[in-house]
Amino acid sequence: MGKEEFLEKAKEMGYTQEQIDLIVEDVEENKIKLGLPPAWEMELIELPISD
């Protein structure tokens, strides 16, 4: 899964833009900077349903 697919899927799953931005920042700063391949799909979890 690439970054664009992650962004689309995260929005479909109900992530807020703030949550998405934090995940992208974390992945880009920590994983890519360390030379690790980004595993975008690992960042997606089912969010709890809120009332």
PyMOL commands that place a pseudoatom at each C-alpha (Angstrom):
pseudoatom trace, name=CA, resn=MET, resi=1, chain=A, elem=C, hetatm=0, pos=[0.000, 0.000, 0.000]
pseudoatom trace, name=CA, resn=GLY, resi=2, chain=A, elem=C, hetatm=0, pos=[1.364, 3.374, -0.974]
pseudoatom trace, name=CA, resn=LYS, resi=3, chain=A, elem=C, hetatm=0, pos=[0.887, 6.682, 0.787]
pseudoatom trace, name=CA, resn=GLU, resi=4, chain=A, elem=C, hetatm=0, pos=[-1.958, 7.813, -1.489]
pseudoatom trace, name=CA, resn=GLU, resi=5, chain=A, elem=C, hetatm=0, pos=[-3.856, 4.565, -0.963]
pseudoatom trace, name=CA, resn=PHE, resi=6, chain=A, elem=C, hetatm=0, pos=[-3.298, 4.909, 2.794]
pseudoatom trace, name=CA, resn=LEU, resi=7, chain=A, elem=C, hetatm=0, pos=[-4.707, 8.456, 2.764]
pseudoatom trace, name=CA, resn=GLU, resi=8, chain=A, elem=C, hetatm=0, pos=[-7.801, 7.332, 0.877]
pseudoatom trace, name=CA, resn=LYS, resi=9, chain=A, elem=C, hetatm=0, pos=[-8.382, 4.273, 3.066]
pseudoatom trace, name=CA, resn=ALA, resi=10, chain=A, elem=C, hetatm=0, pos=[-7.860, 6.234, 6.301]
pseudoatom trace, name=CA, resn=LYS, resi=11, chain=A, elem=C, hetatm=0, pos=[-10.527, 8.729, 5.265]
pseudoatom trace, name=CA, resn=GLU, resi=12, chain=A, elem=C, hetatm=0, pos=[-12.905, 5.887, 4.371]
pseudoatom trace, name=CA, resn=MET, resi=13, chain=A, elem=C, hetatm=0, pos=[-12.312, 4.328, 7.800]
pseudoatom trace, name=CA, resn=GLY, resi=14, chain=A, elem=C, hetatm=0, pos=[-13.246, 7.544, 9.583]
pseudoatom trace, name=CA, resn=TYR, resi=15, chain=A, elem=C, hetatm=0, pos=[-9.873, 8.932, 10.588]
pseudoatom trace, name=CA, resn=THR, resi=16, chain=A, elem=C, hetatm=0, pos=[-9.835, 12.695, 11.134]
pseudoatom trace, name=CA, resn=GLN, resi=17, chain=A, elem=C, hetatm=0, pos=[-7.419, 14.810, 9.122]
pseudoatom trace, name=CA, resn=GLU, resi=18, chain=A, elem=C, hetatm=0, pos=[-5.497, 15.500, 12.344]
pseudoatom trace, name=CA, resn=GLN, resi=19, chain=A, elem=C, hetatm=0, pos=[-5.072, 11.771, 12.986]
pseudoatom trace, name=CA, resn=ILE, resi=20, chain=A, elem=C, hetatm=0, pos=[-3.957, 11.177, 9.411]
pseudoatom trace, name=CA, resn=ASP, resi=21, chain=A, elem=C, hetatm=0, pos=[-1.442, 14.017, 9.586]
pseudoatom trace, name=CA, resn=LEU, resi=22, chain=A, elem=C, hetatm=0, pos=[0.052, 12.620, 12.809]
pseudoatom trace, name=CA, resn=ILE, resi=23, chain=A, elem=C, hetatm=0, pos=[0.419, 9.143, 11.311]
pseudoatom trace, name=CA, resn=VAL, resi=24, chain=A, elem=C, hetatm=0, pos=[2.020, 10.495, 8.122]
pseudoatom trace, name=CA, resn=GLU, resi=25, chain=A, elem=C, hetatm=0, pos=[4.417, 12.633, 10.150]
pseudoatom trace, name=CA, resn=ASP, resi=26, chain=A, elem=C, hetatm=0, pos=[5.372, 9.663, 12.341]
pseudoatom trace, name=CA, resn=VAL, resi=27, chain=A, elem=C, hetatm=0, pos=[5.944, 7.323, 9.408]
pseudoatom trace, name=CA, resn=GLU, resi=28, chain=A, elem=C, hetatm=0, pos=[7.910, 9.858, 7.374]
pseudoatom trace, name=CA, resn=GLU, resi=29, chain=A, elem=C, hetatm=0, pos=[10.056, 11.070, 10.277]
pseudoatom trace, name=CA, resn=ASN, resi=30, chain=A, elem=C, hetatm=0, pos=[10.731, 7.762, 11.974]
pseudoatom trace, name=CA, resn=LYS, resi=31, chain=A, elem=C, hetatm=0, pos=[10.556, 4.957, 9.463]
pseudoatom trace, name=CA, resn=ILE, resi=32, chain=A, elem=C, hetatm=0, pos=[11.692, 6.588, 6.240]
pseudoatom trace, name=CA, resn=LYS, resi=33, chain=A, elem=C, hetatm=0, pos=[14.414, 8.573, 8.025]
pseudoatom trace, name=CA, resn=LEU, resi=34, chain=A, elem=C, hetatm=0, pos=[15.787, 5.319, 9.452]
pseudoatom trace, name=CA, resn=GLY, resi=35, chain=A, elem=C, hetatm=0, pos=[15.843, 3.767, 6.006]
pseudoatom trace, name=CA, resn=LEU, resi=36, chain=A, elem=C, hetatm=0, pos=[12.962, 1.417, 6.701]
pseudoatom trace, name=CA, resn=PRO, resi=37, chain=A, elem=C, hetatm=0, pos=[10.306, 0.866, 4.061]
pseudoatom trace, name=CA, resn=PRO, resi=38, chain=A, elem=C, hetatm=0, pos=[7.024, 2.477, 5.121]
pseudoatom trace, name=CA, resn=ALA, resi=39, chain=A, elem=C, hetatm=0, pos=[4.340, -0.095, 5.879]
pseudoatom trace, name=CA, resn=TRP, resi=40, chain=A, elem=C, hetatm=0, pos=[1.342, 2.195, 5.556]
pseudoatom trace, name=CA, resn=GLU, resi=41, chain=A, elem=C, hetatm=0, pos=[-1.176, -0.634, 5.966]
pseudoatom trace, name=CA, resn=MET, resi=42, chain=A, elem=C, hetatm=0, pos=[0.227, -1.337, 9.452]
pseudoatom trace, name=CA, resn=GLU, resi=43, chain=A, elem=C, hetatm=0, pos=[-0.949, 2.100, 10.574]
pseudoatom trace, name=CA, resn=LEU, resi=44, chain=A, elem=C, hetatm=0, pos=[-4.631, 1.401, 9.879]
pseudoatom trace, name=CA, resn=ILE, resi=45, chain=A, elem=C, hetatm=0, pos=[-6.815, -0.026, 12.625]
pseudoatom trace, name=CA, resn=GLU, resi=46, chain=A, elem=C, hetatm=0, pos=[-10.574, -0.146, 12.982]
pseudoatom trace, name=CA, resn=LEU, resi=47, chain=A, elem=C, hetatm=0, pos=[-11.622, 2.859, 15.019]
pseudoatom trace, name=CA, resn=PRO, resi=48, chain=A, elem=C, hetatm=0, pos=[-14.161, 2.369, 17.801]
pseudoatom trace, name=CA, resn=ILE, resi=49, chain=A, elem=C, hetatm=0, pos=[-17.668, 3.571, 17.067]
pseudoatom trace, name=CA, resn=SER, resi=50, chain=A, elem=C, hetatm=0, pos=[-18.516, 6.680, 19.028]
pseudoatom trace, name=CA, resn=ASP, resi=51, chain=A, elem=C, hetatm=0, pos=[-21.955, 8.079, 19.670]
for i in range(1, 51): cmd.bond("trace and resi %d" % i, "trace and resi %d" % (i + 1))
show_as sticks, trace
zoom trace
